[in-house]
Amino acid sequence: MLSGLLGQKKEMTQIFKEDGTVVPVTVLSVGPCVVTQVKTREKDGYRAVQLGLGAKKGRAGKTVPRYVREVRDGGGAKVKVGEVIKLEDVFSTGDLVTVSGISKGKGFAGVVKRWGFHGGPKTHGQSDRHRAPGSIGDQRTARVYKGKRMAGRMGGEKVTVKGLEVMELDVEKHLMKVKGAVPGNRGGLVVIRKQ
């Protein structure tokens, strides 16, 4: 079967184990996903399955998937276009999964927040340099190198978290609880893959 599915981040909560320990979990709404395309090594150069999640109105009033993403398939899953794949077909309790999503956008951020710079000294007459970056280059090169860590837009990037354990599955509601945090906003698209 397939190694991954599409889902949406719902919320964070906690569950209690039998011994009373508290486990922080993220609730994900996973699938059902529709197979929209199957890519083969002979035709496309690699194996993958394109999945669709949700629904929206397309051209001529037709209903089309809201999200479409590819899941690489090294094992060559025997699926057909139009087939619906559900949560229980891929995942089970205790599985380790990798979750990818777009992190929350933080807007324009300075170097202290964005890169963890320490800032300038608080004494010796420096009244307004506490969160300044300091020197950004030298006289010899007379330029600033590409990739220099400076202030700028932060967040809104693809983030992948590996090794999350599946704690609970609710097959009827298509919900999965994974141990730990998952990138993105509530309602944000995530791609969940089996490890």
Protein Blocks (a to p, Z undefined) as FASTA:
>chain_A
ZZbdcdddfbdcddddfkopacddddddehjdddfbdcdfklnopacddddedjdddehh
iacdfbdcddddfkopacdehiacdfklmgcghiacddddddddebjadfklmnopgbja
feehiaklmmggbjabdfklopacehiacdddeejiacddehiacfbdcfknopacdedj
deddehiacddddZZ
